[in-house]
Structures are given as structure tokens and as C-alpha cells.
Amino acid sequence: MTPDHQHWWARPDPAALPGTTVPSQISAFHRSMPDYDVTPLVEMPAVARSARVGKVLVKDESQRLGLPAFKMLGASWAIARLVARQAGVPAPSTFAELKELAAGSPLQLLAATAGNHGRAVARVAGLLGVEAKVWIPAASPAELADAVAGEGAEVTVIDDDYDEALRLAAKAVELHPSAALLQDTAWDGYEDVPGWVVEGYSTLFAELSELTEPADVLVVPAGVGSLLQAAVAYRAPSTTALAVESASAACLLASLRAGQPRRISTGTTVMAGLNAGTVSTIAWPVLRDGVTAAVAVDDAAALAAARVLDGGGVPAGPCGGGSMAGFLAAAELPELRAALRLDESSTVVVLSTDGRT
């Protein structure tokens, strides 16, 4: 179903913006981690024909460093920066150096999550031998709590939304001298760690930069906006960016339409990783100036698109399905086609950010 006017936004004056060079140190750090591999880029010619574009490529993040999502990239680098700062030394060059720094540390890593971020924090904590505690809103899939607990973290499920889980995690840090909040969204006074998470995501875009020609359009699911912030920051200047959100948690869309950050009340969605009511404060100015268009899709569209991805060889979860659903919707809207400069010669890269659930 094509979204109505309240569920999309296009920049009235899209312009090319300079990108940032991907930091080679971060990519080298990730390449030193166990199970690192470049995630696949899968071509989908049938989708390209249907959408009337030249080529559609899907970046398949269904397996990244042993977990079914891209989140390990941000969590691992942010933890590396955090441990190094506490030790008063430069960021480690390899994961082995990070393990040496963390050995015997009393550090506790605390996080809130509605999707795979908390599991990534718990996985890295387990690899380093430090404790992790994670708060999860009850609207998240039931299997999420089990998955995070399976990584060795202490899990608290709350009968409230993601923003409240975040408040509780931040409050708990104040009660534990050795605890640190490891969060992928920023607010006033808490910006260093989320910034490091965004830096960590640069490895994904370093892999994309190895394409012969830059993508014309990059399609990215939004959530709190950190991955999208990295996409806008590290894309080629000629690449336009399409943000995709759940219709029940479209805080970025509301903010773009208002021209300033807007907090919204969220509902329940199968796109659990996108179920956020507030855009990260460090992401907002980047997205305000750099996102070309945004679209919100419902659960049915996301699940249908996940089946399309699966049929093309990408075992996508609901958030990956949402990303594809957003592109398919945008391809049917003349205003978004014009803003994104979509035509029969365009190369589109869709980020499928989670594995099949």
C-alpha cells in the first residue's frame, strides 16, 4: 500500500552534501574480531524492474559478527573507546588489545533495547568477561529477552515503552560506581558513547564504498537515527538518503515535517528495532540537513517485503522488510521519485538490518 501524505516527507531543495571519510582504524578493529566477514550485497533484478530503476542491491546484515543484525559494529567500537578512556590510553587497534585492557575490570555495561542493540552489548560484554544489564520494554518480541539473557546479561523487562527503559538504565548507572551506560541514542549531556556507536557503524559503509560506482540512493531504517546518521555522514556526496520508519513510531518523520525534534508516543510494531519515540540528539542535525526523503510503513507492508527479500535470497527480519517496503512505497510516489532522483538508470542500495525471526 502506498503511504498517504501524512506518512512521507521529501526535502523541497535536495542538494549534494559532502560526506566524511570512513575511518580506517575502525574498520581494521572490526576485521580483527572473531567471525568478522564482509556481509553480502545481493542483487534483486525483479525488484528493480518492478520499481522501474536500474539496479537494486540489498546489503544483507542477517549475520554480522555472529549475531543477526549490524549492531555489533557500533557496540563493539563504543565499548572499545569506553574501556580505553577509562584506562587513559588510545583506542585499541585490535579486539585482542581490547580484551587485554578489559581483563580484570570491574566494569558493568548497562543498556536499554527494543531490538538487537542490547544483545550486541551483552555479547561483547561476554567476550570481554564483564557484566551486562539490559532493560527491555514489554512491547518487544518475547524472544528478545531470552536472546539477551542467553548472552549472559541480567535482563529486566518493564511494562512500559523504550524511552522508559532508557530512563531506568540511565538511573541505574548512578547507583553503581563501576557501571557505564552503553547506549546508541544521545540526549543533552550524554553524547560521547552514542557518537562512538555511530563511528562503529562506519565499517558497514566502508564495505559499501568498495562498490565500483557509488549508489544513487541509500535506503536506511531509522529507529533512533544512529545508523541513518552514519549513512548520511559516510555516504558519497552524490548519494541521496531515504529514511524508513514504522508508522507507529515515526519520530523522525514527525520531526522533519515540524522542522524540529518531536517526541511521539509509540505503539506496538513487528519492527521492534525501529520502535523509538525520540530521535537521538546528535543524529537530529545531521538528519535534518542530510536526509533527502522519509517514509513510514505499516507492519503488513514490512512483513510482505521481508518475504520478497527472502525469495531473493536475503533472510530478512521485519526491520529489513521495513526498509524494502519503504523503498517500494517511495518508488510509487512521484514526489519521492523526484526528490531521490530515481529513474531507470538508478542504482539503489537497501540496508536489510536484521535476520529472519
C-alpha positions as CSV (number, residue, x, y, z in Angstrom):
1,M,0.0,0.0,0.0
2,T,1.3,3.5,-0.9
3,P,1.6,5.7,2.2
4,D,-0.7,8.8,2.3
5,H,0.7,12.3,2.5
6,Q,1.0,12.2,6.3
7,H,3.3,9.2,6.1
8,W,6.1,10.7,3.8
9,W,8.2,13.7,3.5
10,A,10.6,15.0,0.8
11,R,13.1,17.7,1.0
12,P,12.0,20.7,-1.1
13,D,15.5,21.5,-2.2
14,P,17.6,18.3,-2.2
15,A,21.3,19.1,-2.7
16,A,24.5,17.1,-2.7
17,L,26.3,17.3,0.7
18,P,30.0,16.4,1.4
19,G,30.5,13.1,3.1
20,T,33.1,12.1,5.7
21,T,35.9,9.8,5.0
22,V,35.4,6.4,6.7
23,P,38.0,6.0,9.5
24,S,40.3,3.1,8.5
25,Q,41.2,2.4,12.2
26,I,37.6,1.4,13.0
27,S,37.3,-1.0,10.0
28,A,40.7,-2.5,11.0
29,F,39.5,-3.0,14.5
30,H,36.4,-4.9,13.3
31,R,38.3,-7.0,10.9
32,S,40.3,-8.3,13.9
33,M,37.2,-9.6,15.7
34,P,36.2,-13.2,15.8
35,D,33.7,-14.1,13.0
36,Y,34.3,-10.9,11.0
37,D,33.4,-11.1,7.4
38,V,32.1,-8.6,4.8
39,T,28.3,-9.0,4.7
40,P,26.8,-9.9,1.3
41,L,25.4,-7.5,-1.3
42,V,22.6,-9.3,-3.1
43,E,21.2,-8.0,-6.4
44,M,17.4,-8.2,-6.9
45,P,16.6,-7.7,-10.6
46,A,12.9,-8.5,-10.2
47,V,12.5,-5.7,-7.6
48,A,14.4,-3.3,-9.8
49,R,12.1,-4.0,-12.8
50,S,9.0,-3.6,-10.6
51,A,10.3,-0.3,-9.1
52,R,11.5,1.0,-12.5
53,V,15.1,1.5,-11.6
54,G,18.4,0.3,-13.0
55,K,19.6,-1.9,-10.1
56,V,18.6,-2.8,-6.6
57,L,21.3,-4.2,-4.3
58,V,20.5,-5.4,-0.7
59,K,23.1,-5.2,2.0
60,D,22.3,-8.4,4.0
61,E,23.0,-7.8,7.7
62,S,21.3,-11.0,8.8
63,Q,24.7,-12.3,10.1
64,R,27.2,-9.8,11.4
65,L,29.9,-10.9,13.8
66,G,27.9,-13.9,15.0
67,L,24.6,-12.0,15.6
68,P,21.5,-11.5,13.3
69,A,22.0,-7.7,12.9
70,F,24.5,-5.0,12.3
71,K,24.5,-3.7,15.9
72,M,27.8,-5.4,16.9
73,L,29.7,-2.9,14.8
74,G,28.5,0.1,17.0
75,A,28.5,-1.7,20.3
76,S,32.0,-3.2,20.0
77,W,33.7,0.1,18.9
78,A,31.9,2.1,21.6
79,I,32.9,-0.3,24.3
80,A,36.5,-0.2,22.9
81,R,36.5,3.6,23.2
82,L,34.9,3.5,26.6
83,V,37.4,1.0,28.1
84,A,40.3,2.9,26.6
85,R,39.1,6.2,28.0
86,Q,38.8,4.6,31.5
87,A,42.3,3.2,31.2
88,G,43.6,6.6,29.9
89,V,45.0,5.1,26.7
90,P,44.3,5.5,23.0
91,A,41.6,3.3,21.4
92,P,42.8,-0.2,20.8
93,S,43.8,-1.2,17.3
94,T,42.6,-4.8,17.6
95,F,40.0,-6.8,19.6
96,A,42.8,-8.7,21.3
97,E,44.1,-5.4,22.7
98,L,40.7,-4.5,23.9
99,K,40.5,-7.9,25.8
100,E,43.8,-7.1,27.5
101,L,42.6,-3.7,28.6
102,A,39.3,-5.1,29.9
103,A,40.9,-8.0,31.8
104,G,40.0,-7.9,35.5
105,S,38.0,-4.7,35.0
106,P,35.0,-4.2,37.4
107,L,33.1,-2.5,34.6
108,Q,29.4,-3.2,34.3
109,L,27.7,-2.3,30.9
110,L,24.1,-1.1,31.2
111,A,21.8,-0.6,28.2
112,A,18.1,-0.3,27.2
113,T,17.0,-2.0,24.0
114,A,13.9,-2.7,21.9
115,G,15.8,-4.8,19.4
116,N,19.3,-6.0,18.8
117,H,21.4,-3.3,20.4
118,G,21.1,-4.9,23.9
119,R,22.1,-8.3,22.6
120,A,25.2,-6.9,21.0
121,V,26.2,-5.1,24.2
122,A,25.7,-8.4,26.1
123,R,27.7,-10.4,23.5
124,V,30.7,-8.0,23.7
125,A,30.5,-8.0,27.5
126,G,30.6,-11.7,27.5
127,L,33.6,-11.8,25.2
128,L,35.4,-9.4,27.5
129,G,34.3,-11.1,30.7
130,V,32.5,-8.1,32.2
131,E,28.9,-7.9,33.4
132,A,26.0,-6.6,31.4
133,K,22.5,-5.5,32.5
134,V,19.8,-4.8,29.9
135,W,16.3,-3.2,30.2
136,I,13.7,-4.2,27.6
137,P,10.2,-2.8,27.0
138,A,7.4,-5.4,27.2
139,A,6.2,-4.5,23.7
140,S,9.4,-6.0,22.3
141,P,9.2,-9.6,20.9
142,A,9.1,-12.2,23.7
143,E,12.2,-14.0,22.3
144,L,14.3,-10.8,22.6
145,A,14.6,-11.1,26.4
146,D,15.6,-14.8,26.1
147,A,18.2,-13.9,23.5
148,V,19.8,-11.2,25.6
149,A,19.7,-13.4,28.7
150,G,21.3,-16.1,26.6
151,E,24.3,-13.9,26.1
152,G,24.8,-13.8,29.9
153,A,23.2,-10.5,30.6
154,E,20.9,-9.7,33.5
155,V,17.6,-8.8,31.9
156,T,14.7,-6.6,33.2
157,V,11.5,-6.5,31.2
158,I,9.4,-3.4,32.0
159,D,5.7,-2.8,31.4
160,D,6.3,0.5,29.5
161,D,8.0,1.8,26.4
162,Y,11.6,2.1,25.1
163,D,12.0,5.7,26.5
164,E,11.2,4.5,30.0
165,A,13.5,1.5,29.7
166,L,16.2,4.0,28.7
167,R,15.4,6.2,31.7
168,L,15.7,3.2,34.1
169,A,19.0,2.1,32.6
170,A,20.5,5.6,32.9
171,K,19.2,5.9,36.5
172,A,20.8,2.6,37.4
173,V,24.2,3.9,36.4
174,E,24.0,6.4,39.2
175,L,23.7,3.6,41.7
176,H,26.7,1.6,40.6
177,P,30.2,3.3,40.6
178,S,31.7,0.8,38.2
179,A,28.7,0.9,35.8
180,A,28.6,2.6,32.4
181,L,25.7,3.3,30.1
182,L,26.3,1.9,26.6
183,Q,23.5,3.4,24.5
184,D,23.0,4.0,20.8
185,T,20.9,7.2,21.3
186,A,22.0,10.6,22.6
187,W,20.5,13.3,24.7
188,D,21.8,16.5,26.2
189,G,24.7,15.6,28.5
190,Y,25.1,12.1,27.0
191,E,26.7,12.2,23.6
192,D,30.2,10.6,23.6
193,V,29.1,6.9,23.7
194,P,26.3,7.3,21.1
195,G,28.9,9.1,18.9
196,W,31.2,6.2,19.2
197,V,28.4,3.8,18.2
198,V,27.8,5.9,15.1
199,E,31.6,5.7,14.4
200,G,31.4,1.9,14.7
201,Y,28.7,1.7,12.0
202,S,31.2,3.3,9.6
203,T,32.6,-0.2,8.8
204,L,29.3,-1.1,7.1
205,F,29.7,1.9,4.8
206,A,33.4,1.2,4.3
207,E,32.3,-2.1,2.8
208,L,29.8,-0.3,0.5
209,S,32.5,2.1,-0.6
210,E,34.2,-0.8,-2.4
211,L,31.4,-0.7,-5.0
212,T,32.7,0.2,-8.5
213,E,30.2,3.2,-8.6
214,P,28.5,4.9,-5.6
215,A,24.9,4.1,-5.1
216,D,22.5,6.7,-6.3
217,V,20.1,6.1,-3.4
218,L,20.7,4.5,0.0
219,V,17.6,3.2,1.9
220,V,18.1,3.0,5.7
221,P,15.7,2.1,8.5
222,A,15.7,4.9,11.1
223,G,14.8,4.0,14.7
224,V,16.6,6.5,16.9
225,G,18.6,7.6,13.9
226,S,22.1,6.4,14.7
227,L,22.6,4.1,11.7
228,L,20.9,6.7,9.5
229,Q,23.3,9.3,10.9
230,A,26.2,7.1,9.9
231,A,24.7,6.5,6.5
232,V,24.3,10.3,5.8
233,A,27.8,11.0,7.2
234,Y,29.7,8.3,5.3
235,R,27.8,8.1,2.0
236,A,29.2,9.5,-1.2
237,P,28.2,13.2,-1.9
238,S,26.1,12.1,-4.9
239,T,24.1,9.6,-2.9
240,T,20.6,10.5,-1.7
241,A,19.2,9.0,1.5
242,L,15.8,7.6,2.1
243,A,14.8,7.1,5.8
244,V,12.2,4.4,6.6
245,E,10.3,4.2,9.9
246,S,7.4,2.2,11.3
247,A,4.1,4.0,11.0
248,S,3.6,3.5,14.7
249,A,7.0,5.0,15.7
250,A,7.7,7.7,13.1
251,C,9.5,10.2,15.3
252,L,12.0,11.3,12.6
253,L,9.2,11.9,10.1
254,A,7.3,14.0,12.6
255,S,10.5,15.9,13.4
256,L,11.3,16.5,9.7
257,R,7.8,17.7,9.0
258,A,7.9,20.1,12.0
259,G,11.5,21.3,11.3
260,Q,12.5,20.5,14.9
261,P,12.7,17.4,17.1
262,R,9.4,15.9,18.1
263,R,8.8,13.2,20.8
264,I,5.9,10.9,19.9
265,S,4.1,8.1,21.8
266,T,4.8,4.8,20.1
267,G,2.6,1.8,19.5
268,T,3.4,-1.9,19.1
269,T,5.1,-3.0,15.9
270,V,6.8,-6.1,14.5
271,M,9.7,-3.7,13.6
272,A,10.9,-3.8,17.2
273,G,14.3,-2.2,16.4
274,L,12.5,0.8,15.0
275,N,10.1,1.3,17.9
276,A,11.5,4.6,19.2
277,G,9.7,7.8,20.1
278,T,12.7,10.2,20.1
279,V,15.4,11.0,17.6
280,S,19.0,10.9,19.0
281,T,20.1,14.5,19.7
282,I,23.4,14.1,17.9
283,A,21.7,12.4,14.9
284,W,19.0,15.1,14.5
285,P,21.1,18.0,13.0
286,V,22.8,15.5,10.6
287,L,19.4,14.0,9.5
288,R,17.7,17.4,9.3
289,D,20.3,18.6,6.9
290,G,21.2,15.4,5.1
291,V,18.1,13.1,4.7
292,T,16.6,13.5,1.3
293,A,13.2,11.9,1.9
294,A,11.4,9.8,4.6
295,V,8.6,7.4,4.5
296,A,6.7,5.4,7.2
297,V,5.3,1.9,6.5
298,D,2.9,-0.4,8.4
299,D,3.6,-3.9,9.7
300,A,1.8,-5.7,6.9
301,A,4.0,-3.9,4.3
302,A,7.1,-4.7,6.2
303,L,6.3,-8.4,6.5
304,A,5.3,-8.6,2.8
305,A,8.6,-7.0,1.8
306,A,10.5,-9.4,4.1
307,R,9.0,-12.2,2.1
308,V,10.2,-10.6,-1.1
309,L,13.7,-10.3,0.4
310,D,13.6,-14.0,1.5
311,G,12.5,-15.0,-2.0
312,G,15.6,-13.2,-3.4
313,G,18.0,-15.0,-1.0
314,V,18.1,-12.5,1.9
315,P,16.7,-14.0,5.1
316,A,15.4,-10.6,6.4
317,G,13.6,-9.8,9.6
318,P,10.8,-7.2,10.0
319,C,13.2,-4.2,10.1
320,G,14.9,-5.3,6.9
321,G,11.5,-5.8,5.4
322,G,10.5,-2.3,6.5
323,S,13.5,-0.9,4.7
324,M,12.5,-2.7,1.5
325,A,8.8,-1.7,2.0
326,G,9.8,1.9,2.3
327,F,11.8,1.8,-1.0
328,L,8.9,0.1,-2.8
329,A,6.5,2.7,-1.5
330,A,8.8,5.6,-2.4
331,A,9.2,4.2,-6.0
332,E,5.4,4.6,-6.4
333,L,5.3,8.2,-5.2
334,P,6.1,10.8,-7.9
335,E,7.2,13.3,-5.3
336,L,9.7,10.9,-3.7
337,R,11.0,9.6,-7.1
338,A,11.7,13.2,-8.0
339,A,13.4,14.1,-4.7
340,L,15.5,10.9,-4.7
341,R,16.2,11.4,-8.5
342,L,15.0,7.8,-9.1
343,D,14.9,6.7,-12.8
344,E,15.6,3.7,-15.0
345,S,19.3,4.1,-14.6
346,S,19.4,4.5,-10.7
347,T,21.4,2.1,-8.5
348,V,19.6,1.6,-5.2
349,V,21.2,0.0,-2.1
350,V,18.7,-1.2,0.6
351,L,20.0,-2.0,4.0
352,S,18.4,-5.1,5.4
353,T,19.4,-4.7,9.0
354,D,18.2,-7.9,10.8
355,G,17.8,-11.6,10.2
356,R,14.7,-13.7,9.8
357,T,12.6,-14.1,13.0
